[in-house]
């Protein structure tokens, strides 16, 4: 009656989107583990600072709640809107990176200018730049697909943009985030079909710059040398890594028990942030580390799989976004785990969804929300194709229902 029944029937027959369940479960599980481990690893630090035993836990939960709101907004935002404003977002991200050098806005903490003073709290703009860069690169790769695949100069612009961002990060300095930007950019461009030869030719001039950045300061040289043999100077340059390795070794197979870590009691610096995995290894053992790594494999693996499906379906922007965010989260987790296990030099990168933090927690949740939105739109496109195959007569209405999705 009044055509309402027909609209309802048409809606039911139209394409249906769905968020990827394994990816969502993995993200929620990592966040839950993070809450438990932040609680366990931060009580001694907070109590020693006389701010209350659960001070860092309350902050973490507050930022996690804010991150969930950002993720919810991202999950309800069409990716075509992000694609449309990707260049503007990139400009805003660059402005944020420049503001850290402006007196009155930028904050210097431990010799580094990485934060903007928002008066109520501080914000690290590089965390926002991570998701902004993925959006911009995805948009560029869609618009210049043939040039990226076949021409050297088609790769110049994305590599150049990443190089400029790297220069701003090295000036802060933030070598860890700079390396993350380079790895993600190269990974996205390569997955988009660029020839490895072109990437090598463009990346070759950056090698001296990265070598200079890694060796320009004495503390960076000490980081590079101390991780090779931390026991050579266990009470000075190798202190942080040796304490982390002691924590990992004490955990053995099943750990010493949740809350029973000794290393977190003022022995291991940054126990609730950069080295939270070492505390997890001590308390939950190899079983705990294996569980965390398995969850990251699910999160990143599903993201890459969905991205591949999106590219095959012709929804390249959604596919490239899924690629980029999966690579960003995967590389960051890999570096953080490697640092905690003594495989890589200390980089100051948090463990995504697990480490305590402010900006990193907010923007990691936002990235997961954007990734889930990509899975929704790609699954909706796949449902539309399957509907068209089963019922060719519905192909035209179906195409109209998903028009504009990129």
N, C-alpha and C positions, 0 to 999 in steps of 0.2 A: 504494500500500500504506500502511495506517495513516492514510490521508487526506493524506499529505504531498504527493503529486503534485497533488491537487486544490488545495491551498493555493498551491503554486508556480504553477499555471496561473492561479489567481485573481489572484495578485500581478502576473503579467505582463500580465493584461488590465486591471488597475486603472490609475488615473491616474498618469502619470509627470511629475514635476517636472524642470525643467532650468534651470540658471543661464543668463542671457543672455550669449551668447558675445561679441558686439561690445562690450558694456559691460565685461566682464571683461578683454578684450584691451586696450581703451583705458586702463583703470585700471592694468594691469600695464605698459603702454608708458610712461605718465606717471611711474610710480614708477621705472622703469629710467632714463628721462631725468633724473629727479631725482638718482639716485645719481651719474650721470656729471657733472652740473652742480655738485652739491655738492662733488664731488672737485675739479673745476677751479677753482671760485670760492673755496674755503676754504683752500687750501694756503698761500697768502701770509699770510692772517690768522692761521692756526694757527702758522706758522713765526715770524711776528713776535711772537707771544705766548709763544714758547718752550715750547709744549706738544706739539711734534711735528707734522710736516707733515700727517699724516692723522688728527689728533685729532677734528676735526668730522666727517669721513667715518665714523670708527668709531662716534661717537655716533649719527650719522644711521642707519647700518645697524642698530645696536642697537635704536633706537626703531622702525625699520621692521620689524625682526623681531618685536618685541613687538606692533606694529600688525597684522602678519599673523596672529599668534595670536588677537588680539581679533577680527579679521575672520573667522577660521575658526570661532570660537565663535559669533559672530553668524549665520554662514551655517547653522549647525546648530540654531539656536534658533527654535522656532515663534513667529511674530509674535503669536499669541494670548497667549503668555506675557508679551510686552512690553506688549501692550494691557491685560492684566489688572492690571499693576503700574505703569501709566503715571503715575498720580497720586502714588504713593509715590516714584517716580523723580524727579518734578518737585520734591517736597519736599526730597529729598536734594540735588538740583541747586541749589536756593535756599540750602540750608544751606552748600553749598560756596562760593557767591558771597558769603555773609555772613562765612565764615571768613577771607577775605582781609583783613578789617578787625580781626580779633582779634589782639592782640599775642601773639607767640610762634608763631602759626600763619601769619599773613599776612606776605608779604615785599614790601618796597618796593624797586623797581628802576627807576632813572631817573625817580623821582618818581611812579610809578604803583604801586598795590596790586592786582596781578592774579594773584599766585601764592600757593600754599599750600606751606609748608615741610613736606616729607615726610621730612626728615632725610637720607635717602639721595639724594633728588632733589627737584625742585620740580614742581608741577603747576598748570596754569592751568584752573580749574574752568569757565570759559566754554566751553572746547572740548567738555567733556562736556555742558554745557547745550544746545549746538546740537542734538545728536541726541536728547536728552531732550525738548526743546521740540517737536521734530517728532513724537515718539511721543505726547506728551500732546495736541497739537493734532489729530492724526489720530484719536485715541480720542474726543475731544470732538466732532469733526465727524461721526463715525459715530453717536454717541449723540444728537446734537441736529441732525440733518440738516435737518429741516423748519424748525426755528426759525432756523437759519443762513440758509436760502434765502429765507424770507419775512418774518422779523421783525427789527426793529432790535436788540432786546434779545438776540436769539440770537447776535449778533456781539459783544456787550459783554464777555462773559467771556473769550474768547480774546484779544481786543484788550487787555483789562485785565491779563491774565496777562503778555502780552508787554510792556505798559507798565511793570509792576512790575519785570520783569527789566531793562528798559532803564534804569530809575532806578538800579538796583544797579550796572549797567555804567558809567553816566555818573559815578557816585560814585567809581569806581576810579582814574582815568577810562579808559574804553575806548570811544571814540566809534565806531570802525570796527565793532566787534562789535555795538554797539547798533543801528547802521544796518542791519547784516546781519539782526539779529533782526526788526526792523520790516519789512524788505522780504520776508523769508521768510514771516512771519505773514500779511501782507496777501496775498501770492501764494497761500498755501495756502487761506485763507478764500475768496478770490475764485474759485479753481479748484473749490472745493466748492459753488459756486453762490450765494454771497452777492451782494447787489446792490451795485454800485459806489457808489450814492448813500449807502447805510448806512455803507460803509467810509469814505467821504469825511467824513460827519458825525462819526463817532467819531474819525477821525484828525486832524480840524481842530484840536482842543485841544492836540494834541501838537506842532504846528508851532512855537508860541512856545517850548516847552521845548527843542526841537531847535536852534532859532536861538540861544537863550540858551547851550546847551551848546557850540555851535560857536564862540561869541564871548566866552565867559566868561573865557578865559585868553588872555594875549598870544601864546603860542606857537601857539595854534589859529588866531588871526587871521592870524598871519604865514604859516601853512600855506595858508590860503585865498587870501591875496593873492600869495604867492610863486609858486604854481603857475600863476597867470595870466600872470606875466612873470618867470620865474626868472632871466633874464639881467640884470634890473635890479640884482640884488645877488648875483652868481654865487659870491662867496667867503664868504657868510654865510647868509642865509635861503634863498637859492636854490641853495646848493651841492650838496645831495644830488640834486635834480632835474636840474640842469645836467650833472652827471657822468653821470647815467643817460642823458640825451639824447645826450651825446657818445658813450657806448657804443653806443647804438642806431644813431646815424649812422655810426659806423665800421664797423658790420657790413655795411652795404649789402645786396646780394642774397644772397650765400652766406657771408658772415662772413670773419673774418681767420684762422679755423682754430681747432679745439678746443684749448684750453689757452693760446692766444696773446693773450688779452685783456690790455690794458694798464690799463683802468679798475679792475679788481679789485685792482691792486697798490697798495692804500692810498688810492686816489682816491675810489672809490665806497663809502660806508658801507653796512653790512649787505648786502654783496654776495652772501653765501650764504643770506640769509633773505628779507627783504622785497624786495630788488632783484635777485634771482637771474635774473629774466627779462631784465634789461638786459645782464647778462653773457652769457646765452644768445644775445641778439640780436647782440652784438658778435662772438661766436665762430662762430655758425651763421647769422647774417644773417636776412633776411626769410624765407628757406626754413625756418629753424628755428622762428621765431615762428608761421608759418602751420601748421606741423606740430603744434605744441603746441595752437594754437587749434582745429584740426580734431579733435584727440583729445578736447578738452573738449566740443566740439559733439557728438561721438559719445556720450560719457559722459552728458552732461546730456540730450541728445535722446532716447537710448534709455530713460533713466530716466523722462522725462515720457511717452513713448509707452507704456511698460509700465504706468505709473500710470493712464493713460487706459483701457488695456485692463482693468486690475483693477477700476476703477469700473464699466465697462460690464458686466463679468461678475458684479457684485454683491459683490465682495470689496473693499469700500470702505477698510477699514483698510490693507490692503496697498497699495492704489492711492494713498491719501493719504500714506503713508510714502514711497512712491516719488516722489511729487510734491515733498514737503518736502525730502528729502535732495538731490534733483536741483536744486531751487531754491537750497538752501543752498550747495552746491558751485559751482553756476553763478554765483551772485551774488558769492561770494568770489573766484572766478577772474577774473570780469569787473572787479571793483574792483582787484585786484592788478595785472592787466594794464594797466588804465587809469592807475594810479599810475606804473607803470614807463614808460609812454609819455607822461606829462605831461598826460593827459586829465582826471585827477581829483586832488584834493589827497591828500597822504600820509596813509594811514590805519593803517599798521602791521599789515596783514593779509598773511599768508603766501600763497604760491601753492600750492593743494592738491596733495599728492602729489609736489611738486617741491622746494619750499623746505626747507632744513634746519630742524629743530625737535624738540621733545620732545613736549609735550602735543598740539600740532597734528597731528603725524605719527601718533601713537597713535589719536587720536579720528577723524581723517580716514579712516584704514584701517578703523576700527570702523564708520563711517558707510557706507563702500563695502560692507562685509560685510552690514550690515542691508539696504542697497539690493539686493544680490544675492539675499538671502533673499526679499525681496519679489518679485523676478522669478521665483524658483523656485516660490513658492506660486501666483502668478498664472498661470504657464505650466502648473502642475499642474491648476489649476481649468479652464483652457482645454482641456487634454487630456481632462479628465473630461467637459466639455460635448460635445466632438467624439465621444468614445466613446459617450455617450448617444444622440447623433444617429445614429451608425452602427449601434448595437446597443441599441435601446430596452429590451430585456430586461435589460441590464446596468446600467440607470440607477439602480436601487435600491442594488445593491452599491457602485456608484461613489460615490453620495451618502454612503453610510456610510463609505467610505474616506477622504473628504475632509472629513468632518464636523468642525465646530469651527474650521475655518480662517477667519480674518478678515483 
